[in-house]
Amino acid sequence: MTAPQVLLIGKRNEESVALKQQLSRNTGFQVDLASVANKAIQQLTSGNVDLCVFNFDLFTQDRIQMAMDIRSLGFDLPVLVLSRIIAMDAYEGIQNMKNTILLEKPFEQKDLTGICEKMIARMPVNQRFHRRFYTNQWTSMSPFKGGDASEAKLFNLSRGGAYLEVPNAAVKTGDVVQLKIQLQEVYRKYNVNAKVIWTNKVGVWGTGAGVGLEFLKAKDVYRDLLHKI
């Protein structure tokens, strides 16, 4: 019995290469990486692809069209979209697409593996993302244990976390920080604790280093700090 075939479409960078290796190792699937449209179409027309996976940093309405183009070419295979930042206008579009799932980064490896296995088996899968809201406003971020606050541009906010870009701050994955958020629409201010889940030297919107945060409860903050002692 031949292994299921997965076509991973995205930039040929460290993340995509690592993702290909992880999928192959954890599932036994045959994973091919296509970084250009022509190669992707060639792979699809071979008729051996069981699952198409898009790997994006920013997911917009234009990116939805790429998934729709696969359908228009007559391919009815399941589509999984991986993305860090999701534009508001893309939510409704992705939810209305047949057999298409959006998985928000960062994610647990077991979630990715399980979703891929279910989609290839044509089993039902629920969408796996918090509804994010595009904010585009200034905020401030400071180390949890004290220190100078850094001005940051907050672009996306959800119940689980946030994405912001910081022009002048040295943060790394695993840091615990405090974020001051003022919701302009309701005129309320919040101080929240968060953990840095991932960083990029250059953010998607080009206003500084990209930082992905996961909001923490008090007990989680102290647990993370104890692990650093």
MITI-233724 format. One record per residue (C-alpha): x, z, y; residue in three letters; chain. Coordinates in steps of 0.5 Angstrom, whole numbers, always signed. Layout:
BEGIN
+-------+-------+-------+------+-----+
:     X :     Z :     Y : type : mol :
+-------+-------+-------+------+-----+
:     X :     Z :     Y :  ALA :   A :
...
+-------+-------+-------+------+-----+
***
This chain:
BEGIN
+-------+-------+-------+------+-----+
:     X :     Z :     Y : type : mol :
+-------+-------+-------+------+-----+
:    +0 :    +0 :    +0 :  MET :   A :
:    +3 :    -2 :    +7 :  THR :   A :
:    +4 :    +3 :   +12 :  ALA :   A :
:    -1 :    +2 :   +18 :  PRO :   A :
:    +1 :    -2 :   +24 :  GLN :   A :
:    +2 :    +1 :   +31 :  VAL :   A :
:    +3 :    -3 :   +37 :  LEU :   A :
:    +6 :    +1 :   +43 :  LEU :   A :
:    +6 :    -2 :   +50 :  ILE :   A :
:   +10 :    +0 :   +56 :  GLY :   A :
:   +16 :    +0 :   +59 :  LYS :   A :
:   +22 :    +0 :   +55 :  ARG :   A :
:   +25 :    +7 :   +57 :  ASN :   A :
:   +27 :   +14 :   +54 :  GLU :   A :
:   +20 :   +16 :   +54 :  GLU :   A :
:   +17 :   +10 :   +50 :  SER :   A :
:   +23 :   +10 :   +45 :  VAL :   A :
:   +22 :   +17 :   +44 :  ALA :   A :
:   +15 :   +16 :   +43 :  LEU :   A :
:   +16 :   +11 :   +38 :  LYS :   A :
:   +21 :   +15 :   +34 :  GLN :   A :
:   +16 :   +21 :   +34 :  GLN :   A :
:   +10 :   +17 :   +31 :  LEU :   A :
:   +14 :   +14 :   +26 :  SER :   A :
:   +17 :   +20 :   +23 :  ARG :   A :
:   +11 :   +24 :   +24 :  ASN :   A :
:    +6 :   +19 :   +21 :  THR :   A :
:   +10 :   +14 :   +17 :  GLY :   A :
:    +6 :    +9 :   +21 :  PHE :   A :
:   +10 :    +2 :   +23 :  GLN :   A :
:   +11 :    +3 :   +30 :  VAL :   A :
:   +13 :    -3 :   +34 :  ASP :   A :
:   +15 :    -3 :   +42 :  LEU :   A :
:   +13 :    -9 :   +47 :  ALA :   A :
:   +15 :    -8 :   +54 :  SER :   A :
:   +12 :   -15 :   +56 :  VAL :   A :
:    +6 :   -18 :   +55 :  ALA :   A :
:    +8 :   -24 :   +51 :  ASN :   A :
:   +11 :   -20 :   +46 :  LYS :   A :
:    +5 :   -16 :   +46 :  ALA :   A :
:    +0 :   -22 :   +45 :  ILE :   A :
:    +5 :   -25 :   +40 :  GLN :   A :
:    +4 :   -18 :   +36 :  GLN :   A :
:    -3 :   -18 :   +36 :  LEU :   A :
:    -4 :   -25 :   +34 :  THR :   A :
:    -1 :   -23 :   +28 :  SER :   A :
:    -7 :   -20 :   +25 :  GLY :   A :
:    -3 :   -14 :   +23 :  ASN :   A :
:    -4 :    -9 :   +28 :  VAL :   A :
:    -9 :    -3 :   +27 :  ASP :   A :
:    -8 :    +1 :   +33 :  LEU :   A :
:    -6 :    -1 :   +40 :  CYS :   A :
:    -3 :    +5 :   +44 :  VAL :   A :
:    -1 :    +4 :   +52 :  PHE :   A :
:    +4 :    +9 :   +55 :  ASN :   A :
:    +3 :    +9 :   +63 :  PHE :   A :
:    +5 :   +14 :   +68 :  ASP :   A :
:    -1 :   +12 :   +73 :  LEU :   A :
:    -8 :   +10 :   +70 :  PHE :   A :
:   -12 :    +6 :   +75 :  THR :   A :
:   -18 :    +1 :   +74 :  GLN :   A :
:   -13 :    -5 :   +74 :  ASP :   A :
:   -10 :    -2 :   +68 :  ARG :   A :
:   -17 :    -1 :   +65 :  ILE :   A :
:   -17 :    -9 :   +65 :  GLN :   A :
:   -11 :    -9 :   +61 :  MET :   A :
:   -15 :    -6 :   +55 :  ALA :   A :
:   -21 :   -10 :   +57 :  MET :   A :
:   -17 :   -16 :   +56 :  ASP :   A :
:   -15 :   -14 :   +49 :  ILE :   A :
:   -22 :   -14 :   +47 :  ARG :   A :
:   -24 :   -21 :   +51 :  SER :   A :
:   -18 :   -24 :   +46 :  LEU :   A :
:   -23 :   -22 :   +40 :  GLY :   A :
:   -19 :   -16 :   +38 :  PHE :   A :
:   -23 :   -10 :   +36 :  ASP :   A :
:   -18 :    -5 :   +34 :  LEU :   A :
:   -18 :    +2 :   +37 :  PRO :   A :
:   -14 :    +3 :   +43 :  VAL :   A :
:   -11 :    +9 :   +45 :  LEU :   A :
:    -8 :   +10 :   +53 :  VAL :   A :
:    -3 :   +15 :   +54 :  LEU :   A :
:    -2 :   +17 :   +62 :  SER :   A :
:    +0 :   +23 :   +66 :  ARG :   A :
:    -4 :   +21 :   +72 :  ILE :   A :
:   -11 :   +18 :   +72 :  ILE :   A :
:   -14 :   +15 :   +78 :  ALA :   A :
:   -21 :   +18 :   +80 :  MET :   A :
:   -24 :   +11 :   +79 :  ASP :   A :
:   -21 :   +10 :   +72 :  ALA :   A :
:   -25 :   +15 :   +69 :  TYR :   A :
:   -32 :   +12 :   +68 :  GLU :   A :
:   -29 :    +6 :   +66 :  GLY :   A :
:   -25 :    +9 :   +60 :  ILE :   A :
:   -31 :   +13 :   +58 :  GLN :   A :
:   -35 :    +6 :   +58 :  ASN :   A :
:   -31 :    +3 :   +53 :  MET :   A :
:   -32 :    +2 :   +46 :  LYS :   A :
:   -27 :    +5 :   +41 :  ASN :   A :
:   -22 :    +7 :   +47 :  THR :   A :
:   -19 :   +14 :   +48 :  ILE :   A :
:   -15 :   +17 :   +54 :  LEU :   A :
:   -10 :   +22 :   +52 :  LEU :   A :
:    -7 :   +26 :   +58 :  GLU :   A :
:    +0 :   +28 :   +58 :  LYS :   A :
:    +3 :   +32 :   +57 :  PRO :   A :
:    +0 :   +33 :   +50 :  PHE :   A :
:    +2 :   +37 :   +44 :  GLU :   A :
:    +5 :   +32 :   +38 :  GLN :   A :
:    +0 :   +34 :   +33 :  LYS :   A :
:    -6 :   +32 :   +38 :  ASP :   A :
:    -3 :   +25 :   +38 :  LEU :   A :
:    -1 :   +25 :   +31 :  THR :   A :
:    -8 :   +27 :   +29 :  GLY :   A :
:   -12 :   +22 :   +34 :  ILE :   A :
:    -8 :   +16 :   +32 :  CYS :   A :
:    -9 :   +18 :   +24 :  GLU :   A :
:   -17 :   +18 :   +26 :  LYS :   A :
:   -17 :   +12 :   +30 :  MET :   A :
:   -14 :    +8 :   +25 :  ILE :   A :
:   -19 :   +11 :   +20 :  ALA :   A :
:   -24 :    +9 :   +25 :  ARG :   A :
:   -27 :   +16 :   +25 :  MET :   A :
:   -30 :   +19 :   +32 :  PRO :   A :
:   -25 :   +22 :   +37 :  VAL :   A :
:   -27 :   +26 :   +43 :  ASN :   A :
:   -24 :   +24 :   +50 :  GLN :   A :
:   -18 :   +29 :   +51 :  ARG :   A :
:   -17 :   +30 :   +58 :  PHE :   A :
:   -19 :   +35 :   +64 :  HIS :   A :
:   -23 :   +32 :   +69 :  ARG :   A :
:   -18 :   +31 :   +75 :  ARG :   A :
:   -19 :   +30 :   +82 :  PHE :   A :
:   -15 :   +26 :   +87 :  TYR :   A :
:   -13 :   +31 :   +93 :  THR :   A :
:    -8 :   +28 :   +97 :  ASN :   A :
:    -6 :   +34 :  +101 :  GLN :   A :
:    +0 :   +38 :  +103 :  TRP :   A :
:    +1 :   +45 :   +99 :  THR :   A :
:    +7 :   +50 :   +98 :  SER :   A :
:   +10 :   +52 :   +92 :  MET :   A :
:   +15 :   +58 :   +91 :  SER :   A :
:   +19 :   +61 :   +85 :  PRO :   A :
:   +14 :   +66 :   +82 :  PHE :   A :
:   +20 :   +72 :   +82 :  LYS :   A :
:   +21 :   +70 :   +90 :  GLY :   A :
:   +24 :   +65 :   +94 :  GLY :   A :
:   +23 :   +60 :   +99 :  ASP :   A :
:   +17 :   +56 :   +99 :  ALA :   A :
:   +17 :   +48 :   +99 :  SER :   A :
:   +13 :   +44 :  +102 :  GLU :   A :
:    +9 :   +39 :   +97 :  ALA :   A :
:    +4 :   +34 :   +96 :  LYS :   A :
:    -2 :   +35 :   +92 :  LEU :   A :
:    -5 :   +29 :   +89 :  PHE :   A :
:    -9 :   +31 :   +83 :  ASN :   A :
:   -12 :   +37 :   +81 :  LEU :   A :
:   -16 :   +40 :   +75 :  SER :   A :
:   -18 :   +46 :   +71 :  ARG :   A :
:   -12 :   +46 :   +67 :  GLY :   A :
:    -7 :   +44 :   +72 :  GLY :   A :
:    -4 :   +39 :   +77 :  ALA :   A :
:    +1 :   +34 :   +79 :  TYR :   A :
:    +5 :   +34 :   +86 :  LEU :   A :
:   +11 :   +31 :   +89 :  GLU :   A :
:   +16 :   +35 :   +92 :  VAL :   A :
:   +21 :   +32 :   +97 :  PRO :   A :
:   +26 :   +38 :   +97 :  ASN :   A :
:   +26 :   +43 :   +91 :  ALA :   A :
:   +30 :   +44 :   +85 :  ALA :   A :
:   +25 :   +46 :   +79 :  VAL :   A :
:   +26 :   +44 :   +72 :  LYS :   A :
:   +21 :   +44 :   +66 :  THR :   A :
:   +19 :   +51 :   +64 :  GLY :   A :
:   +20 :   +54 :   +71 :  ASP :   A :
:   +14 :   +59 :   +73 :  VAL :   A :
:   +12 :   +58 :   +80 :  VAL :   A :
:    +6 :   +60 :   +85 :  GLN :   A :
:    +2 :   +55 :   +88 :  LEU :   A :
:    -2 :   +56 :   +95 :  LYS :   A :
:    -8 :   +51 :   +95 :  ILE :   A :
:   -13 :   +50 :  +100 :  GLN :   A :
:   -19 :   +46 :   +98 :  LEU :   A :
:   -21 :   +42 :  +104 :  GLN :   A :
:   -28 :   +41 :  +102 :  GLU :   A :
:   -30 :   +48 :  +101 :  VAL :   A :
:   -25 :   +51 :  +106 :  TYR :   A :
:   -22 :   +56 :  +101 :  ARG :   A :
:   -15 :   +58 :   +99 :  LYS :   A :
:   -13 :   +60 :   +92 :  TYR :   A :
:    -6 :   +63 :   +90 :  ASN :   A :
:    -5 :   +60 :   +83 :  VAL :   A :
:    +1 :   +61 :   +78 :  ASN :   A :
:    +3 :   +55 :   +74 :  ALA :   A :
:    +9 :   +53 :   +69 :  LYS :   A :
:   +13 :   +47 :   +70 :  VAL :   A :
:   +11 :   +42 :   +64 :  ILE :   A :
:   +15 :   +36 :   +66 :  TRP :   A :
:   +19 :   +33 :   +72 :  THR :   A :
:   +21 :   +26 :   +74 :  ASN :   A :
:   +26 :   +25 :   +79 :  LYS :   A :
:   +22 :   +20 :   +83 :  VAL :   A :
:   +14 :   +21 :   +83 :  GLY :   A :
:    +9 :   +16 :   +82 :  VAL :   A :
:    +7 :   +16 :   +89 :  TRP :   A :
:   +14 :   +16 :   +92 :  GLY :   A :
:   +14 :   +22 :   +96 :  THR :   A :
:   +19 :   +26 :   +92 :  GLY :   A :
:   +20 :   +29 :   +85 :  ALA :   A :
:   +14 :   +29 :   +81 :  GLY :   A :
:   +12 :   +35 :   +78 :  VAL :   A :
:    +7 :   +37 :   +73 :  GLY :   A :
:    +4 :   +44 :   +73 :  LEU :   A :
:    +0 :   +48 :   +68 :  GLU :   A :
:    -4 :   +53 :   +70 :  PHE :   A :
:    -3 :   +60 :   +67 :  LEU :   A :
:    -7 :   +67 :   +66 :  LYS :   A :
:    -3 :   +73 :   +68 :  ALA :   A :
:    -1 :   +75 :   +61 :  LYS :   A :
:    +2 :   +68 :   +60 :  ASP :   A :
:    +6 :   +69 :   +66 :  VAL :   A :
:    +9 :   +75 :   +64 :  TYR :   A :
:   +10 :   +72 :   +57 :  ARG :   A :
:   +14 :   +66 :   +59 :  ASP :   A :
:   +18 :   +71 :   +64 :  LEU :   A :
:   +20 :   +75 :   +58 :  LEU :   A :
:   +22 :   +70 :   +54 :  HIS :   A :
:   +27 :   +68 :   +59 :  LYS :   A :
:   +30 :   +75 :   +59 :  ILE :   A :
+-------+-------+-------+------+-----+
***
